[in-house]
């Protein structure tokens, strides 16, 4: 999402690895440099895609279960369904003290 990278380049978002649970408060550039698969550099906010740290595989994500393994949402774990809901509501679900009205 170029809009966020250019208008709010120093905003820290909560980056949550959906595989191992690791969390970090990082700017988009810091996250990209640290190897996170996270919007706005990798993918788009609100679109189901992997949300992983550099240590974890995208093959273990909710996206992989849906797209690569052709599972139905009802076949996902509760945690994977929660991840999908969080991703669907981004970026407001990962903002660090920023009023979502600014977006």
N, C-alpha and C positions, 0 to 999 in steps of 0.2 A: 504494500500500500504506500505508494510514493507520497501521498498526502501526509501521512504520519511521519515518514522519514524526513521530509523537508520542513514541515511546519513545527513538528515537535521532536527534533533530533535528540534532545537530551532527556526526554521522558523515560523514566524507568518503569518497565513493565515487569510483572511477576512472570517469570518463565518457569513452567512446571513440566517436568519430564513425566509423561504419562506412563512410562515403563517402570522407572525406579523410584519416582516420587521426589526426586531432587528439585529444589526450588532456588531460584536466584533472582534478585532484583537487578535488572540490567537494561541499558539502553539498547535499541535495535542493533547498533553497530557493535557494542560490547558482546552481545549475544552471538552475532554472526561470527565475530573474531574468535569467540570461545567454542565455536562448533555446534551451537544450538541449531536445530531445525525448527525455526519459528518465524512467523511473519514479523515484520513486513519484508525481510530479505528473502525468506524461503516461504513461499505460499502466500495466502491472503487471510486476513482476519475473517472469522465467520465461516470459512470453508473447511470442511473436514479434510485434514491432512495430518501427517505425523507431527507431534510436538515432543521432541526428544532432545536430551543432552548429547554431548559427543560420545559418551560411553555406551549409549543404548542403541539398539537396532530398531529401525522403523518397521521391521517385520513383526514386532511384538505390539504394535499400536492398534487402536480401534480402526483406523483407516485400513490397515493391512487386513484385518479380519473381515471388514466389509468388502473391500475391493479385490484383494488377492485371493482370499479364501471363500468369498461369496456367501458369507454368513448373513443372516437376517439380524436386525437390531435386537430382536428377542433372544437371540443366541449369544449375545455379548454378556460379559460380566457387568455387575452393577457399576463397578468403577469405570469400565469402558463407556457405559451409557452416560455416566456423569461427565466424563471427558467430552463426549460429543455435545452434551448440553452446554458445557463451559465454552467450548470452541464456537458453538452456534451464537453465543451471546458476546463474543469478543468484539471490540477490545474492552468493553466495560467490565468484564469479569477479571481482567488482569491488570487494571490500572492501579498505580501506586499513589493513591491520594489525589488523583486528578478527577475533577468533576466531569462525568461523561457528557455533560451538556456542551463542553468545549469542542466536541467532535461533531 
